[in-house]
Amino acid sequence: MQGLIIGVFLLIKGFKLKQDFFYLALILIGFAALLGRVVVIGIYEKQPWLFNNLNFFLLISPALYLYAKESSRATKNPLNFHSLHFLPFLIINLVFILYYFSLKNPIDYMTYLTNIIKVNDRFSIIYFSIYLYLTYKIVRQHKSSYRKELYKLLNKLIRNFFVFFIIWLIYVLAELLYFDYTMELIYYYPVMIILAVILYYMSLQFITNDRFLFDINLITKRKIFTLTETDGKNLLNQLTLFMTEEKPYLDGAISLTAIAGSLDVNPKALSFVINEHLHKNFNNYINDWRIEEVKKRLNDREYNQLKMLTIAFECGFNSKSTFNLAFKRATGLSPTEYRKL
């Protein structure tokens, strides 16, 4: 119930505020629906078409991926529902519901469901595992874009989801290979307990973490800065030309305000262009230019005698750890590995 209430609250806020709240709401509501089969079993007995609640995995998994993706953005966009990710959830549930209400004898639905659920379980597992991997990948790739608390939370969620996935896979294999979907509901209690732990953990993180609440208050008071598509592209071209010719990224103390001043534009406009057209925050944008400069110098024999860290500092980096993380994120290799190529 707690997860459902918070999920609905975030869903409303998501429509008004930003996408990551919306997708977080879908995750919580999806978990609440899964647990509802155990908590309010009477409803499922009276309404058999609700029985196949495992379809909510097709809602939770893409919602987790999109939550991680949107949370990594420096500027949160107004809601733009990525419907393609949720088509399997919408289509499969709609087919089940329409089929149920088309039957003259609802008891026949359970016979039909027993057969189709075997295919549905396999599809759900594949679908869930793909999105879990994509979530893990995007969190690793955009580590520097997350707040520290959110990065830790996402990693914990991914680990919890993975543990749940393994246990769920064991149950599905047991049903397919041994029980032929005759296992009593009571045997599913352990996996439901794990679901409950994940749901309550997420709910408590939201309730107890002031930063989540702060973000809500901040966004409701902040006006969203926008540019037309043409103006945005023109400013991006102007910025790219400036970065190429002047190389301001070589200055370790360069700032968004300084570059905006050089271009004689509003810093908010410059930030908007970097966020929306390049899908990066300012720090990542600058570091990407620095990495390209580092790579260029590593391929130049003139710099062969220089240490890696010396080259990094000359290109604008202020610390070894920041350089290593940025280089790994941009190339997939450590600086040392890249130099050996």
ZIPEZI-V685923 format. One record per residue. N is the residue number from 1. RES is the residue in one letter. SS is DSSP state (H for helix, E for strand, C for the rest). D_LAST is the distance of its C-alpha to the last C-alpha in Angstrom with 2 decimals. Layout:
n = {N,N}
res = {RES,RES}
ss = {SS,SS}
d_last = {D_LAST,D_LAST}
This chain:
n = {1,2,3,4,5,6,7,8,9,10,11,12,13,14,15,16,17,18,19,20,21,22,23,24,25,26,27,28,29,30,31,32,33,34,35,36,37,38,39,40,41,42,43,44,45,46,47,48,49,50,51,52,53,54,55,56,57,58,59,60,61,62,63,64,65,66,67,68,69,70,71,72,73,74,75,76,77,78,79,80,81,82,83,84,85,86,87,88,89,90,91,92,93,94,95,96,97,98,99,100,101,102,103,104,105,106,107,108,109,110,111,112,113,114,115,116,117,118,119,120,121,122,123,124,125,126,127,128,129,130,131,132,133,134,135,136,137,138,139,140,141,142,143,144,145,146,147,148,149,150,151,152,153,154,155,156,157,158,159,160,161,162,163,164,165,166,167,168,169,170,171,172,173,174,175,176,177,178,179,180,181,182,183,184,185,186,187,188,189,190,191,192,193,194,195,196,197,198,199,200,201,202,203,204,205,206,207,208,209,210,211,212,213,214,215,216,217,218,219,220,221,222,223,224,225,226,227,228,229,230,231,232,233,234,235,236,237,238,239,240,241,242,243,244,245,246,247,248,249,250,251,252,253,254,255,256,257,258,259,260,261,262,263,264,265,266,267,268,269,270,271,272,273,274,275,276,277,278,279,280,281,282,283,284,285,286,287,288,289,290,291,292,293,294,295,296,297,298,299,300,301,302,303,304,305,306,307,308,309,310,311,312,313,314,315,316,317,318,319,320,321,322,323,324,325,326,327,328,329,330,331,332,333,334,335,336,337,338,339,340,341}
res = {M,Q,G,L,I,I,G,V,F,L,L,I,K,G,F,K,L,K,Q,D,F,F,Y,L,A,L,I,L,I,G,F,A,A,L,L,G,R,V,V,V,I,G,I,Y,E,K,Q,P,W,L,F,N,N,L,N,F,F,L,L,I,S,P,A,L,Y,L,Y,A,K,E,S,S,R,A,T,K,N,P,L,N,F,H,S,L,H,F,L,P,F,L,I,I,N,L,V,F,I,L,Y,Y,F,S,L,K,N,P,I,D,Y,M,T,Y,L,T,N,I,I,K,V,N,D,R,F,S,I,I,Y,F,S,I,Y,L,Y,L,T,Y,K,I,V,R,Q,H,K,S,S,Y,R,K,E,L,Y,K,L,L,N,K,L,I,R,N,F,F,V,F,F,I,I,W,L,I,Y,V,L,A,E,L,L,Y,F,D,Y,T,M,E,L,I,Y,Y,Y,P,V,M,I,I,L,A,V,I,L,Y,Y,M,S,L,Q,F,I,T,N,D,R,F,L,F,D,I,N,L,I,T,K,R,K,I,F,T,L,T,E,T,D,G,K,N,L,L,N,Q,L,T,L,F,M,T,E,E,K,P,Y,L,D,G,A,I,S,L,T,A,I,A,G,S,L,D,V,N,P,K,A,L,S,F,V,I,N,E,H,L,H,K,N,F,N,N,Y,I,N,D,W,R,I,E,E,V,K,K,R,L,N,D,R,E,Y,N,Q,L,K,M,L,T,I,A,F,E,C,G,F,N,S,K,S,T,F,N,L,A,F,K,R,A,T,G,L,S,P,T,E,Y,R,K,L}
ss = {C,H,H,H,H,H,H,H,H,H,H,H,H,H,H,H,C,C,H,H,H,H,H,H,H,H,H,H,H,H,H,H,H,H,H,H,H,H,H,C,H,H,H,H,H,H,C,H,H,H,C,C,H,H,H,H,H,H,H,H,H,H,H,H,H,H,H,H,H,H,H,C,C,C,C,C,C,C,C,C,C,C,H,H,H,H,H,H,H,H,H,H,H,H,H,H,H,H,H,H,H,H,C,C,C,C,H,H,H,H,H,H,H,H,H,H,H,H,H,H,H,H,H,H,H,H,H,H,H,H,H,H,H,H,H,H,H,H,H,H,H,C,H,H,H,C,C,H,H,H,H,H,H,H,H,H,H,H,H,H,H,H,H,H,H,H,H,H,H,H,H,H,H,H,H,H,H,H,H,C,C,C,C,C,H,H,H,H,H,H,H,H,H,H,H,H,H,H,H,H,H,H,H,H,H,H,H,H,C,H,H,H,H,H,H,H,H,H,H,H,H,C,C,C,C,C,C,C,H,H,H,H,H,H,H,H,H,H,H,H,H,H,H,H,H,H,C,H,H,H,C,C,C,C,C,H,H,H,H,H,H,H,H,C,C,C,H,H,H,H,H,H,H,H,H,H,H,H,C,C,C,H,H,H,H,H,H,H,H,H,H,H,H,H,H,H,H,H,C,C,H,H,H,C,C,C,C,H,H,H,H,H,H,H,C,C,C,C,C,H,H,H,H,H,H,H,H,H,H,H,H,C,C,C,H,H,H,H,H,H,C}
d_last = {55.59,53.72,50.47,52.44,54.12,50.91,49.22,52.06,51.99,48.27,48.85,51.48,49.33,46.37,48.45,49.53,46.40,42.84,40.97,39.43,42.99,44.02,41.34,42.02,45.66,44.92,43.14,46.15,48.69,46.91,47.00,50.61,51.54,50.01,51.91,55.01,55.63,56.46,58.16,60.33,60.72,64.12,62.65,60.58,63.66,65.63,62.86,61.03,58.82,56.99,56.23,52.78,51.22,47.93,47.12,46.38,43.00,42.20,43.05,41.42,37.91,37.18,38.99,36.68,33.59,35.19,36.37,32.86,31.62,34.51,34.48,31.00,32.36,33.55,36.56,38.48,39.73,43.26,43.57,42.00,42.53,39.69,42.24,40.00,38.49,42.04,43.53,43.45,45.32,47.85,48.46,48.82,51.14,53.17,53.65,54.86,57.27,58.70,59.16,60.98,63.41,64.08,65.47,69.20,68.70,65.86,65.92,64.29,61.25,60.41,60.50,58.20,55.90,55.57,54.18,51.88,50.46,48.81,46.69,46.27,44.96,42.22,41.24,41.37,39.09,36.42,36.85,36.76,33.65,31.69,32.72,32.14,28.51,28.17,29.82,27.52,24.46,25.93,27.04,23.59,22.03,24.85,25.47,25.80,28.33,30.85,33.51,33.04,36.14,35.22,31.71,33.39,36.04,33.68,31.78,35.17,36.34,33.35,33.96,37.67,37.15,34.95,37.67,40.28,38.37,38.24,41.95,42.83,41.00,43.09,46.26,45.48,44.75,47.98,49.95,48.54,48.85,51.90,53.97,53.82,53.95,57.09,55.62,57.84,56.63,57.15,54.24,51.94,52.92,49.99,47.41,49.60,49.66,45.86,46.07,48.71,46.60,43.67,46.17,47.99,44.82,43.66,47.19,47.57,44.26,45.59,49.03,48.02,45.04,46.50,43.31,43.83,47.39,46.45,44.08,46.98,49.33,46.82,46.09,49.78,50.47,47.53,47.82,44.97,43.64,42.94,42.32,43.08,40.29,40.87,41.00,37.85,35.89,37.40,36.45,32.87,32.63,34.22,31.79,28.69,30.15,30.94,27.48,25.92,28.48,29.43,26.25,28.42,25.53,24.74,27.99,27.47,31.04,30.97,33.09,34.17,37.59,36.32,34.36,37.35,39.60,37.60,37.85,41.45,41.06,42.02,39.30,40.24,39.63,36.18,35.36,36.80,34.63,31.38,32.55,34.09,32.09,28.57,29.35,27.90,29.63,29.57,27.24,24.53,25.08,24.72,21.66,19.91,20.69,19.45,16.06,15.81,16.90,14.38,11.47,13.46,13.88,10.33,9.91,13.24,13.85,16.99,15.38,13.30,16.24,16.74,16.15,14.30,17.75,19.34,17.18,17.93,21.61,21.77,20.58,23.42,22.42,25.17,23.83,20.79,21.61,21.98,18.66,16.81,18.89,18.48,14.68,14.67,17.41,15.85,12.33,13.00,10.33,11.21,10.31,9.12,6.84,5.46,5.50,3.81,0.00}
